[in-house]
């Protein structure tokens, strides 16, 4: 697949799914629900699920069900519903491994300056989605993207996911979206991670999920190409990022509102 697959309609595209793959039944249920919704609304859709969570606050935090097991579930989602999939990678050796199972490799925000990781992802030939570091100015993301391009892969997307605000909060500077779009690469807004409240004294990140609709509306209004939304049937029972995710049964209503905004500002 190529970047053009995401621009086949006048809608924004959507990367959505659970924070982490918790099991096959859960992943297939979420993928089926979202694929049905996005199919009706003519929104290009990518199923999102981390096969392993490497960036954890505590050593006893949940990381996943096992790399190969989770990656095989991501492949099954693709084969069952005919939708592309995306997952994070954290070290160079993971790029080739994950590329055997998914369509898009995602570079976590904390790792967006890791040259070897970006080059390894590029060499797979997959689309590479680079999340903007919480510590970076938007214009600095051009250098991260250029590392992928210079490694022989022009298929790059950039994702805004908030900027560090003090020690335990994030803010979204919506100027980042048009600034990064100047690069010519598609720009995604990570709605749910932008509402994290990291570094809590409990060792578990907090969040402000009641503002998901607000951030999503603003992102669409300023021209984001895509949206990234973590969603779960029962967020508070999720094994990772429980405080940030959108309840799955609220996704369709949100997307319908966002489509109206997109049509109004075109």
Secondary structure, DSSP 8 states (H G I E B T S, - for coil): --GGGGGSSSS-EEEEE-SB---HHHHHHHHHHHHHHHHHHT--EEEE-BS-----SSTTS---S-HHHHHHHHHHHHHHH--EEEEEE-SHHHHHHHHTT-SEEEE-GGGTT-HHHHHHHHHTTSEEEEE--TTS-GGGHHHHHHHHHHTT---EEEEE--EE-SSS-EE--THHHHHHHTTTSEEEEETTGGGEE-S-TTSS-EE-GGGHHHHHHHHHHTT-SEEEEEEETTGGG-SS-TTT-EEGGGHHHHHHHHHHHHHHH-
